[in-house]
């Protein structure tokens, strides 16, 4: 009986090793074209093993030949270089915002091949209508680029808990306990049985995906706290290159950290939360722009650049509140850097001075330097980029799963 069990286990072990080697080899091409010989030298695998693995990855549409390899100085004809196939499986990203919907397609190299955005007010709108519109946008962007998505990830301004694909609470949308992945799949299936309905669908908090995009595409350290704002305020803590999600997936709710315990009531039930001082509604109200609607970030940036005193004062006050909350996070978590993302990145010129003043006064665990607080170059594109690129990175991390599915 034991011998039989051992024989049965052996093929599974060999299969697991091959999947690991496929990932190892494909990962070598993330930095650019390589020859088979170069991959063998850097991975320690034999040339025969690399050749076999490369053939499998090429057949699956993950690698493509791209001409002669760069001469290495060795005698003999240079080998053929291969690279991640730009026509291979792609990442499909979707984003649900309070005032917009968006979708993108990212190829294996991480390059954006399609991007669509629709301005629409989703606050307190029925989830079915929102997801129906998102499904249309996803189909349009996928069909326009001619690539085959390997998966779909959706960024949402809400708490996504342990239950897969379920948004437990999205107060700025008026949603609770919404099985978003299942409902979106239904919306995709209703449209002429579109093949996107058969994709794996992942759902994540927009701040998490913005932080991951900063990790993958930014130029900072692998340890940082990413602060972002759309309608609400979120944060993502990245430690040693990994997103810290917390025990139940709720880490990062910086918007509901009390800045002034006796401050105004917050919809969450507490008082004096950061969102009551630095969230969209609070800043617009302080600037005298509460009923203007539209793109609040662009409006504030335009008015601030024109020297509007009410807007400048509102942004300074928001920056001070952000600095108070950020200082507490630094004292507790000791990140190597702070990064302003989302709408804050586009308002950084007016938020950073007050933030830096508060951080300098309140960070006590170490000396604080101004250049440890920066603005993300990704801006409001971060969450959607994080969604699309996350799908691609999952393919590269486990190409054997994709190759098996294709077979």
C-alpha positions in Angstrom: 0.0 0.0 0.0 2.8 2.4 0.9 4.6 1.6 -2.4 1.5 2.2 -4.4 0.9 5.6 -2.6 4.5 6.6 -3.3 4.2 5.7 -7.0 1.0 7.8 -7.2 2.7 10.8 -5.5 5.7 10.8 -7.8 4.0 12.2 -10.9 2.4 15.0 -8.9 5.8 15.9 -7.5 7.3 16.0 -10.9 4.5 18.1 -12.2 4.9 20.5 -9.4 8.6 20.8 -10.1 8.0 21.4 -13.8 5.5 24.2 -12.9 8.0 25.7 -10.6 10.7 25.6 -13.4 8.3 27.1 -15.9 7.7 30.0 -13.5 11.5 30.3 -12.9 12.3 30.5 -16.6 9.4 32.8 -17.6 10.4 35.2 -14.7 13.8 35.6 -16.4 12.2 37.4 -19.3 10.5 40.0 -17.1 13.5 42.3 -17.4 13.8 41.9 -21.2 14.8 39.6 -24.1 17.1 36.6 -23.2 18.6 33.7 -25.1 18.1 30.1 -24.0 21.8 30.0 -23.0 21.5 33.1 -20.8 18.5 31.7 -19.0 20.4 28.4 -18.4 23.3 30.3 -17.0 21.3 32.4 -14.6 18.9 29.7 -13.4 21.3 26.8 -13.1 19.1 24.6 -15.3 20.6 22.5 -18.1 20.3 23.9 -21.6 18.2 20.9 -22.6 15.8 21.6 -19.7 15.6 25.3 -20.6 15.0 24.5 -24.2 12.1 22.2 -23.3 10.5 24.7 -20.9 10.9 27.6 -23.4 9.2 25.5 -26.1 6.3 24.9 -23.8 6.0 28.6 -22.9 6.2 29.5 -26.6 3.5 27.0 -27.5 1.3 28.5 -24.7 1.8 32.0 -26.3 3.8 33.3 -23.4 7.1 33.8 -25.2 8.0 34.8 -28.7 11.2 34.9 -30.7 12.5 38.5 -31.3 15.7 38.1 -33.4 19.3 37.3 -32.7 20.6 37.5 -29.1 23.0 40.2 -28.2 26.6 38.9 -28.8 28.1 37.7 -25.6 31.7 37.7 -26.7 31.9 34.0 -27.0 32.9 32.3 -30.3 30.1 30.9 -32.4 26.8 32.1 -33.8 24.6 34.0 -31.4 21.5 32.3 -30.2 17.9 33.5 -30.8 16.5 35.9 -28.3 13.1 35.5 -26.8 10.8 37.8 -25.0 7.4 38.0 -23.3 4.9 37.7 -26.1 3.1 41.1 -26.6 0.2 39.2 -28.2 0.0 36.7 -25.3 -2.4 36.5 -22.5 -3.3 39.8 -21.0 -4.5 41.3 -17.8 -8.0 42.9 -17.7 -8.6 45.5 -15.1 -11.8 47.2 -14.0 -12.5 50.0 -11.6 -15.6 51.2 -9.9 -15.4 54.8 -8.5 -18.0 56.9 -6.9 -18.0 59.2 -9.9 -16.5 57.0 -12.7 -16.0 53.6 -14.2 -12.9 52.5 -16.0 -11.3 49.5 -17.7 -7.9 48.6 -19.1 -6.0 45.9 -20.8 -2.3 45.2 -19.9 -0.1 42.9 -22.0 2.5 40.5 -20.6 5.2 43.1 -20.7 3.1 45.4 -18.4 2.3 47.8 -21.2 -1.2 49.3 -21.4 -2.9 48.2 -24.6 -6.4 49.7 -24.0 -7.9 52.2 -21.6 -11.5 53.4 -21.3 -13.1 55.7 -18.7 -16.7 56.8 -18.2 -17.7 59.6 -15.9 -20.9 58.5 -14.1 -22.3 59.1 -10.6 -22.5 55.7 -8.9 -23.3 56.9 -5.4 -26.4 55.1 -4.1 -27.0 53.7 -7.6 -28.3 50.1 -7.9 -25.3 47.7 -8.0 -26.9 45.9 -11.0 -26.9 49.1 -13.1 -23.3 49.9 -12.1 -22.1 46.4 -13.0 -24.0 46.3 -16.2 -22.2 49.5 -17.3 -18.9 48.2 -16.2 -19.5 45.0 -18.2 -20.0 47.1 -21.3 -16.8 49.0 -20.7 -14.8 45.7 -20.1 -16.1 44.2 -23.3 -15.3 47.3 -25.3 -11.7 47.6 -24.1 -11.1 43.8 -24.4 -12.5 43.7 -28.0 -10.6 46.8 -29.1 -7.1 45.5 -28.3 -7.3 42.0 -29.8 -5.7 40.3 -26.9 -7.1 37.4 -24.8 -7.4 38.2 -21.2 -6.2 35.6 -18.7 -8.2 37.1 -15.8 -10.1 40.1 -14.5 -9.4 42.1 -11.4 -11.7 44.9 -10.2 -10.8 47.8 -7.9 -13.6 49.0 -5.6 -13.8 51.7 -2.9 -14.9 49.4 -0.1 -13.9 46.6 2.3 -13.4 43.3 0.6 -13.2 40.7 3.3 -12.3 37.0 3.5 -15.3 35.8 1.3 -14.0 35.7 -2.3 -15.3 38.5 -4.5 -17.7 39.9 -1.8 -17.7 43.6 -1.0 -18.7 43.7 2.6 -19.1 47.4 2.9 -18.7 50.3 0.4 -20.3 53.3 2.2 -19.6 55.8 -0.5 -21.5 53.6 -3.0 -24.2 52.6 -0.5 -23.3 48.9 -0.9 -23.0 46.1 1.7 -22.5 42.4 1.5 -22.5 42.5 -2.3 -21.2 39.4 -4.1 -19.6 41.6 -6.7 -17.6 38.9 -8.6 -20.7 36.8 -9.1 -22.9 39.7 -10.1 -20.4 41.0 -12.5 -20.1 37.6 -14.1 -23.8 37.5 -14.5 -23.7 40.9 -16.2 -21.0 39.8 -18.6 -22.9 36.6 -19.4 -26.1 38.4 -20.2 -24.4 40.2 -23.1 -24.4 37.5 -25.8 -22.6 35.0 -23.6 -19.4 37.0 -23.9 -16.2 34.9 -23.2 -15.2 37.4 -20.4 -17.9 35.8 -18.3 -15.7 32.6 -18.0 -12.6 34.5 -16.7 -11.5 34.2 -13.0 -12.6 37.4 -11.3 -10.8 38.9 -8.4 -12.0 41.9 -6.4 -9.8 44.1 -4.2 -9.9 47.5 -2.4 -8.8 50.4 -4.6 -6.1 51.5 -2.1 -4.6 48.1 -2.0 -4.3 48.0 -5.8 -3.0 51.5 -5.9 -0.3 50.5 -3.4 0.6 47.4 -5.4 0.9 49.5 -8.6 3.3 51.8 -6.8 5.3 48.8 -5.7 5.5 47.4 -9.2 5.9 50.6 -11.2 7.2 53.2 -8.8 10.8 54.1 -8.0 10.8 54.0 -4.2 11.7 51.4 -1.6 9.9 48.1 -0.9 8.7 49.3 2.4 6.2 52.3 2.3 2.8 53.5 3.3 0.7 54.5 0.3 -2.0 57.1 1.1 -4.7 57.7 -1.5 -8.1 59.5 -1.9 -11.0 59.3 -4.2 -14.3 59.9 -2.4 -12.9 58.4 0.8 -9.4 57.9 2.1 -7.5 54.6 2.1 -4.0 53.4 2.7 -1.9 50.4 1.7 1.1 49.2 3.8 3.8 47.4 1.8 6.4 45.6 3.9 9.4 44.0 2.3 7.7 44.0 -1.1 4.5 42.5 0.2 1.1 44.0 0.9 0.0 43.8 4.5 -3.7 43.0 4.5 -4.4 42.3 8.2 -6.1 39.3 9.8 -9.4 39.8 7.9 -8.2 41.9 4.9 -9.2 45.2 6.4 -5.8 46.8 6.9 -5.4 50.4 5.6 -8.7 52.1 6.7 -6.7 55.3 7.5 -9.7 57.4 6.6 -11.5 56.4 9.8 -8.5 57.0 12.2 -9.7 59.8 14.6 -7.8 63.1 14.0 -9.8 65.0 16.5 -11.9 62.7 18.8 -14.4 65.5 19.5 -14.8 66.4 15.9 -17.8 66.0 13.6 -19.7 62.8 13.3 -18.7 60.4 10.6 -21.0 58.0 8.7 -19.0 55.2 10.1 -20.4 56.0 13.6 -17.2 57.5 15.1 -16.3 61.2 15.5 -13.5 63.3 14.1 -12.3 60.8 11.5 -9.7 61.9 9.0 -12.2 61.8 6.2 -14.1 64.6 7.9 -11.1 66.8 7.4 -9.3 65.6 4.3 -11.9 63.6 2.3 -13.5 64.8 -0.9 -16.7 66.2 0.7 -14.9 67.9 3.6 -12.4 69.7 1.4 -15.0 70.8 -1.1 -17.2 72.1 1.8 -14.3 74.0 3.3 -13.5 75.5 -0.1 -17.0 76.6 -0.6 -17.5 74.2 -3.6 -19.8 71.6 -2.0 -22.4 71.7 -4.7 -20.2 71.9 -7.8 -20.1 68.2 -8.7 -17.8 66.8 -11.5 -14.1 66.1 -11.2 -13.3 67.4 -7.7 -9.6 66.9 -7.9 -9.3 68.8 -11.2 -11.5 71.6 -9.9 -9.5 72.0 -6.7 -6.2 71.9 -8.6 -7.4 74.5 -11.0 -8.7 76.8 -8.3 -5.5 76.4 -6.2 -3.3 77.2 -9.2 -5.3 80.4 -9.7 -4.7 81.3 -6.1 -8.2 80.9 -4.8 -7.7 81.7 -1.0 -10.6 79.5 0.2 -9.3 76.5 -1.8 -5.7 77.1 -0.6 -6.9 77.3 3.0 -9.0 74.1 2.6 -6.0 72.2 1.1 -3.7 73.4 3.8 -6.1 72.2 6.5 -6.5 68.9 4.7 -2.7 68.5 4.5 -2.4 69.2 8.3 -5.0 66.5 9.1 -3.3 64.1 6.7 0.0 64.8 8.4 -1.4 64.1 11.9 -2.8 60.7 10.8 0.3 59.9 8.8 2.6 60.7 11.8 0.7 58.3 13.9 1.1 55.6 11.2 4.8 56.3 11.0 5.2 56.1 14.8 3.3 52.8 14.8 4.6 51.1 11.7 8.0 52.8 10.8 7.7 52.6 7.0 10.7 53.7 5.0 8.6 56.2 3.0 5.2 57.7 2.6 3.6 58.0 -0.9 0.6 60.2 -1.8 -1.4 58.5 -4.5 -4.9 58.7 -6.1 -6.4 62.2 -6.2 -3.9 63.4 -3.5 -1.0 63.0 -6.0 -2.5 65.6 -8.2 -3.0 68.0 -5.2 0.4 67.3 -3.7 1.8 70.8 -4.4 -0.7 72.2 -1.9 -0.9 69.2 0.6 2.7 68.4 1.1 3.9 71.5 2.9 1.4 71.2 5.8 1.9 67.4 5.9 5.6 67.8 6.2 5.2 70.3 9.0 3.0 67.9 11.0 5.3 64.9 10.3 8.4 66.8 11.5 6.6 67.9 14.7 4.9 64.6 15.5 7.1 61.7 14.4 9.0 60.7 17.5 10.4 57.2 16.7 13.2 58.7 14.4 14.3 61.8 12.6 12.0 62.7 9.8 13.2 64.0 6.4 11.0 65.8 3.9 12.0 63.7 0.9 10.6 60.6 2.6 7.2 61.9 1.7 6.6 62.0 -2.1 3.7 62.0 -4.6 3.1 59.0 -6.9 3.6 59.6 -10.6 0.8 57.2 -11.2 -1.8 59.5 -9.7 -5.4 58.3 -10.2 -4.3 55.6 -12.6 -2.8 53.5 -9.9 -5.7 51.3 -8.8 -6.7 50.3 -12.4 -3.1 49.7 -13.3 -2.7 47.6 -10.2 -5.7 45.5 -11.2 -4.5 44.8 -14.8 -0.9 44.2 -13.9 -1.8 42.0 -11.0 -3.5 39.6 -13.5 -0.4 39.5 -15.7 1.9 38.9 -12.7 -0.2 36.0 -11.6 0.3 34.4 -15.1 4.1 35.0 -14.9 4.2 33.6 -11.4 2.4 30.4 -12.4 2.5 29.9 -16.2 1.9 26.2 -15.8 -1.6 26.9 -14.7 -2.3 29.0 -17.7 -0.6 26.6 -20.1 -2.7 23.7 -18.7 -5.9 25.8 -19.0 -5.0 26.6 -22.6 -4.4 22.9 -23.4 
